[in-house]
Amino acid sequence: MFPFDWIWSFIVEEETPAPITEKQQSQKNGRYHRRKGGKGRPRKNNGDVGDKYLDFDAMTRSQDYELRLKRNQTMDGLIRKAYAKKTKISQKKALADFMDTMYNQNLTFIAIDFEGHEQTPGTVTEVGIAVYKPGTSRGMMMPFIESKHIIILENKDLKNGRYVPDHRENFNGDVSLVMGEDYAANAIEEIIHHHSGPSNIPGLGVCIVGHGLANDLEWLDRMGVRIEPTCTIDTQRVLGWTHGKKGLSLRNSLDLVRQPYAFLHNAGNDAYYTMVLCLCLADPFYRQACGIDTQETKTWFRSRPSTKGDSYNVTKELLSLDILGSPLRDQETLNNGS
């Protein structure tokens, strides 16, 4: 049984009522109950509880509690289905901890991505930052993600295109900020300081997110950015727990969670899409609706080649009159004549 005393404490009455039993209180709140010794489906008390007995905040808290309870039950079932018997217990726990972390309203999640010059190792050309605060997203159907794109002034003339596409000028957000590398490092620190806890310790209360995070942390170190985040999340590693370690590019990962994208290899876009991917992987309801953890989807995902070069999405065509009959992922197979 889960304690509901904290919910009842928010019930406001005009007059002090006579002492009542727990069963009477449950009936008054319209909860399901079963008579002592009774059998069958519990009956619901349909007694009307007037608005004067409830305040909006109490109702919201109650709804949040029920939602968290349902989410936890779904998450537990999802984790059990996501793994074969040979899967390590530590990975199951890691996925559960990751999901719980993403629902922590006391954290601010900051995704960081860097683009470097392909022919000059160690030279950063772009910085992308995306910020998600679950504490300010309460009640939102679509979470707000703030994204920034920085172009390094000293390396503005260096172009990619031989091994990876150059999409520096294709930021999907508002404007790209051009600044020197030292100013860019200060800007990153300023954003992290701004979202750190009240103790002003850099990184306290901040979770750094990245896809292939080790590379991004190395870029931060090269730029002289010194932070100690509360935690870190590598979406590439998270996905590897359930879908293997091959083909975990950002493009393949976004295809897996059925999220559209444009102009990857722009640091600002990549940071934003990394945060979107992180939210998709952390949401058990989304994973269920999208079918991420079905065996069919896993087989499809593991058969995909690693993506190198340009990241444009080529539309696949299928002659059909039944929009509901063919799963989206079957279209690729059908177009290949398989």
C-alpha positions as CSV (number, residue, x, y, z in Angstrom):
1,M,0.0,0.0,0.0
2,F,1.2,3.5,-0.8
3,P,0.7,6.2,1.8
4,F,-2.0,8.7,0.8
5,D,-1.8,10.7,4.1
6,W,0.1,13.5,2.4
7,I,-2.7,13.9,-0.2
8,W,-5.4,14.0,2.5
9,S,-3.5,16.8,4.4
10,F,-4.4,19.2,1.5
11,I,-8.2,18.7,1.9
12,V,-9.7,21.9,3.2
13,E,-13.0,21.9,5.0
14,E,-15.1,24.8,6.2
15,E,-15.8,23.3,9.6
16,T,-13.8,20.8,11.7
17,P,-15.5,17.5,11.1
18,A,-16.1,14.7,13.6
19,P,-13.4,12.1,13.6
20,I,-13.9,9.6,10.7
21,T,-12.3,6.3,9.9
22,E,-9.8,5.7,7.1
23,K,-12.5,3.9,5.1
24,Q,-14.9,6.8,5.4
25,Q,-12.1,9.2,4.3
26,S,-11.4,7.0,1.3
27,Q,-15.0,6.9,0.3
28,K,-15.2,10.7,0.7
29,N,-12.2,11.1,-1.7
30,G,-13.9,8.9,-4.3
31,R,-11.3,6.1,-4.1
32,Y,-11.9,2.5,-4.9
33,H,-12.6,0.2,-1.9
34,R,-13.7,-3.3,-1.2
35,R,-15.9,-4.4,1.7
36,K,-14.1,-6.5,4.3
37,G,-14.2,-10.1,3.1
38,G,-15.8,-9.1,-0.2
39,K,-14.8,-10.6,-3.5
40,G,-14.7,-9.4,-7.1
41,R,-13.9,-6.0,-8.6
42,P,-13.6,-3.1,-6.1
43,R,-16.5,-0.6,-6.2
44,K,-15.9,3.1,-6.6
45,N,-17.6,5.6,-4.4
46,N,-19.2,8.1,-6.7
47,G,-20.0,10.5,-4.0
48,D,-19.6,14.1,-5.1
49,V,-16.8,16.0,-3.4
50,G,-17.5,19.7,-3.9
51,D,-14.9,22.2,-5.1
52,K,-14.9,23.7,-1.6
53,Y,-13.2,20.6,-0.2
54,L,-10.3,20.7,-2.7
55,D,-7.7,23.3,-3.8
56,F,-6.0,23.2,-7.2
57,D,-2.6,22.6,-5.9
58,A,-3.8,19.5,-4.0
59,M,-5.4,18.2,-7.1
60,T,-2.2,18.8,-9.1
61,R,0.0,17.0,-6.5
62,S,-2.4,14.1,-6.5
63,Q,-2.3,13.8,-10.3
64,D,1.5,14.0,-10.2
65,Y,1.6,11.2,-7.7
66,E,-0.7,9.0,-9.7
67,L,1.3,9.7,-12.9
68,R,4.6,8.9,-11.2
69,L,3.1,5.7,-9.9
70,K,1.9,4.7,-13.4
71,R,5.2,5.7,-14.9
72,N,7.2,3.6,-12.4
73,Q,5.0,0.5,-13.1
74,T,5.4,0.9,-16.8
75,M,9.1,1.4,-16.5
76,D,9.5,-1.7,-14.4
77,G,7.6,-3.8,-16.9
78,L,9.5,-2.2,-19.8
79,I,12.9,-2.9,-18.3
80,R,12.0,-6.6,-17.8
81,K,10.9,-6.9,-21.4
82,A,13.9,-5.0,-22.8
83,Y,16.5,-7.7,-21.9
84,A,17.2,-11.3,-22.5
85,K,18.1,-13.5,-19.5
86,K,21.8,-13.1,-20.2
87,T,21.7,-9.4,-19.8
88,K,23.8,-8.1,-17.0
89,I,21.8,-7.0,-13.9
90,S,24.0,-3.9,-13.7
91,Q,22.8,-2.7,-17.1
92,K,19.1,-3.1,-16.1
93,K,19.8,-1.0,-13.0
94,A,21.7,1.5,-15.0
95,L,18.7,2.0,-17.4
96,A,16.4,2.4,-14.4
97,D,18.7,4.9,-12.8
98,F,19.0,6.8,-16.1
99,M,15.2,7.1,-16.3
100,D,14.9,8.3,-12.7
101,T,17.6,10.9,-13.3
102,M,15.8,12.4,-16.2
103,Y,12.7,12.9,-14.1
104,N,14.7,14.7,-11.4
105,Q,13.3,18.2,-11.3
106,N,16.2,19.5,-9.2
107,L,18.6,19.0,-12.1
108,T,19.3,21.0,-15.3
109,F,20.3,19.0,-18.3
110,I,22.8,20.6,-20.7
111,A,23.7,18.8,-23.9
112,I,27.0,19.9,-25.5
113,D,28.4,19.1,-28.9
114,F,31.5,20.2,-30.8
115,E,32.5,20.2,-34.4
116,G,36.2,20.2,-35.3
117,H,38.1,20.7,-38.5
118,E,38.5,17.3,-40.2
119,Q,42.0,18.0,-41.5
120,T,43.4,19.8,-38.4
121,P,42.9,17.6,-35.3
122,G,42.3,19.5,-32.1
123,T,40.8,22.6,-33.9
124,V,37.3,23.4,-32.8
125,T,35.1,25.2,-35.3
126,E,31.6,25.0,-33.7
127,V,30.0,24.6,-30.3
128,G,26.4,23.6,-29.7
129,I,24.5,23.8,-26.4
130,A,21.0,22.7,-25.5
131,V,19.4,23.2,-22.1
132,Y,16.4,21.4,-20.7
133,K,15.0,22.1,-17.2
134,P,12.3,19.6,-16.1
135,G,11.5,21.8,-13.1
136,T,10.1,24.5,-15.3
137,S,8.4,22.0,-17.7
138,R,5.7,20.9,-15.3
139,G,2.4,20.6,-17.1
140,M,3.9,21.0,-20.6
141,M,2.9,18.6,-23.3
142,M,6.1,19.4,-25.2
143,P,9.2,20.2,-23.2
144,F,11.0,23.4,-24.0
145,I,14.6,23.0,-25.1
146,E,16.8,26.1,-25.4
147,S,19.5,25.7,-28.0
148,K,22.6,27.8,-28.9
149,H,25.1,27.7,-31.7
150,I,28.6,29.2,-31.5
151,I,31.0,29.6,-34.5
152,I,34.6,30.0,-33.5
153,L,35.9,33.2,-35.0
154,E,39.6,32.2,-35.4
155,N,38.6,29.1,-37.4
156,K,35.7,30.5,-39.3
157,D,37.4,30.0,-42.7
158,L,38.2,26.3,-42.1
159,K,35.7,24.2,-44.0
160,N,34.8,20.5,-43.8
161,G,33.3,18.4,-46.5
162,R,35.8,15.7,-47.4
163,Y,34.9,13.3,-44.7
164,V,31.9,14.9,-42.9
165,P,29.5,17.5,-44.3
166,D,30.0,21.2,-43.5
167,H,26.6,22.4,-42.2
168,R,28.0,25.3,-40.2
169,E,25.6,27.8,-41.8
170,N,22.5,25.5,-41.4
171,F,21.6,26.0,-37.7
172,N,17.9,25.2,-37.3
173,G,17.6,27.6,-34.4
174,D,17.5,31.4,-34.2
175,V,21.0,32.9,-34.9
176,S,24.5,31.6,-34.8
177,L,26.9,33.5,-32.4
178,V,30.4,34.2,-33.7
179,M,33.0,34.7,-31.0
180,G,36.6,33.9,-30.2
181,E,37.6,30.6,-28.7
182,D,38.4,32.2,-25.3
183,Y,35.0,34.0,-25.3
184,A,33.3,30.7,-26.3
185,A,34.9,28.9,-23.3
186,N,33.7,31.7,-21.0
187,A,30.2,31.5,-22.5
188,I,30.0,27.8,-21.8
189,E,31.1,28.3,-18.2
190,E,28.6,31.2,-17.9
191,I,25.7,29.0,-19.0
192,I,26.8,26.2,-16.6
193,H,27.2,28.7,-13.7
194,H,23.8,30.2,-14.5
195,H,22.1,26.8,-14.1
196,S,24.2,25.6,-11.1
197,G,22.7,25.4,-7.7
198,P,22.6,28.3,-5.2
199,S,26.0,27.4,-3.7
200,N,27.7,28.8,-6.9
201,I,29.7,25.6,-7.3
202,P,30.2,25.2,-11.1
203,G,28.2,22.2,-12.2
204,L,26.3,21.5,-9.0
205,G,22.8,20.6,-10.0
206,V,23.8,20.2,-13.7
207,C,23.9,17.0,-15.7
208,I,26.0,17.1,-18.9
209,V,24.5,15.2,-21.8
210,G,26.3,14.1,-25.0
211,H,26.3,11.5,-27.7
212,G,29.7,9.9,-27.5
213,L,30.2,12.1,-24.4
214,A,33.9,11.3,-23.9
215,N,34.8,13.3,-27.0
216,D,32.8,16.3,-25.9
217,L,34.4,16.2,-22.4
218,E,37.8,16.1,-24.1
219,W,36.9,19.2,-26.2
220,L,35.8,21.0,-23.0
221,D,39.2,20.2,-21.4
222,R,41.1,21.5,-24.4
223,M,39.2,24.8,-24.3
224,G,40.0,25.2,-20.6
225,V,36.5,24.7,-19.3
226,R,36.7,23.3,-15.8
227,I,33.4,22.0,-14.3
228,E,32.3,19.3,-11.9
229,P,28.8,18.3,-13.0
230,T,26.5,16.4,-10.6
231,C,26.2,13.7,-13.2
232,T,26.7,12.9,-16.9
233,I,24.7,11.0,-19.5
234,D,26.0,9.5,-22.7
235,T,23.1,8.7,-24.9
236,Q,25.2,6.5,-27.1
237,R,26.1,4.3,-24.1
238,V,22.5,4.3,-22.9
239,L,21.3,3.0,-26.2
240,G,24.1,0.4,-26.3
241,W,22.7,-1.2,-23.1
242,T,19.6,-2.4,-25.0
243,H,20.5,-2.3,-28.7
244,G,24.1,-3.4,-29.0
245,K,27.3,-1.4,-29.6
246,K,27.2,-1.1,-33.4
247,G,25.7,1.6,-35.6
248,L,25.0,4.0,-32.7
249,S,25.5,7.2,-34.7
250,L,23.2,10.1,-33.9
251,R,21.4,9.7,-37.2
252,N,20.7,6.0,-36.7
253,S,19.6,6.7,-33.1
254,L,17.1,9.4,-34.2
255,D,15.8,7.0,-36.9
256,L,15.2,4.4,-34.1
257,V,13.1,6.8,-32.0
258,R,11.4,8.1,-35.2
259,Q,12.4,11.7,-34.7
260,P,12.8,13.8,-37.8
261,Y,16.1,15.7,-38.2
262,A,17.9,18.1,-40.6
263,F,21.5,19.3,-41.0
264,L,23.3,17.0,-38.6
265,H,27.0,17.8,-38.1
266,N,26.0,21.3,-37.2
267,A,27.0,21.6,-33.5
268,G,23.9,23.5,-32.5
269,N,21.5,21.0,-34.2
270,D,23.4,18.0,-32.9
271,A,23.2,19.3,-29.3
272,Y,19.4,19.8,-29.7
273,Y,18.8,16.4,-31.3
274,T,21.0,14.7,-28.6
275,M,18.7,16.2,-25.9
276,V,15.6,15.0,-27.9
277,L,17.1,11.5,-28.1
278,C,17.8,11.6,-24.4
279,L,14.2,12.5,-23.6
280,C,12.9,9.8,-25.9
281,L,15.1,7.1,-24.3
282,A,14.1,8.1,-20.8
283,D,10.4,8.1,-21.4
284,P,8.9,4.6,-20.9
285,F,5.6,5.6,-22.4
286,Y,7.4,6.9,-25.5
287,R,9.5,3.7,-25.8
288,Q,6.3,1.6,-25.7
289,A,4.4,3.7,-28.2
290,C,7.4,3.8,-30.6
291,G,8.2,0.1,-30.2
292,I,11.9,0.7,-29.5
293,D,12.4,-2.4,-27.4
294,T,10.6,-5.0,-29.6
295,Q,12.7,-7.8,-31.0
296,E,11.8,-6.8,-34.6
297,T,13.0,-3.2,-34.1
298,K,16.2,-4.4,-32.4
299,T,17.0,-6.7,-35.4
300,W,16.2,-3.9,-37.8
301,F,18.5,-1.5,-35.9
302,R,21.4,-3.8,-35.6
303,S,21.4,-4.4,-39.4
304,R,21.8,-0.8,-40.2
305,P,25.2,0.4,-41.5
306,S,27.2,3.0,-39.7
307,T,26.5,6.5,-41.1
308,K,29.5,8.4,-42.6
309,G,29.4,11.4,-44.9
310,D,26.3,13.5,-45.5
311,S,23.3,13.2,-43.3
312,Y,20.5,14.1,-45.6
313,N,17.4,11.9,-45.3
314,V,16.3,10.5,-48.7
315,T,12.5,10.0,-48.9
316,K,11.5,6.4,-49.5
317,E,8.5,5.6,-51.6
318,L,6.0,2.8,-51.3
319,L,2.9,2.4,-53.5
320,S,0.1,1.7,-51.1
321,L,-3.5,2.7,-50.3
322,D,-3.3,1.5,-46.7
323,I,-1.6,4.1,-44.5
324,L,-2.2,2.0,-41.3
325,G,-1.2,-1.4,-42.7
326,S,2.5,-1.0,-43.3
327,P,4.9,-0.1,-40.4
328,L,7.1,2.8,-41.2
329,R,10.3,0.7,-40.9
330,D,9.0,-1.8,-43.5
331,Q,9.2,0.8,-46.2
332,E,13.0,0.7,-46.3
333,T,12.9,-3.1,-46.8
334,L,10.3,-2.9,-49.5
335,N,12.2,-0.2,-51.4
336,N,15.2,-2.4,-51.4
337,G,13.2,-5.1,-53.0
338,S,13.6,-7.5,-50.1
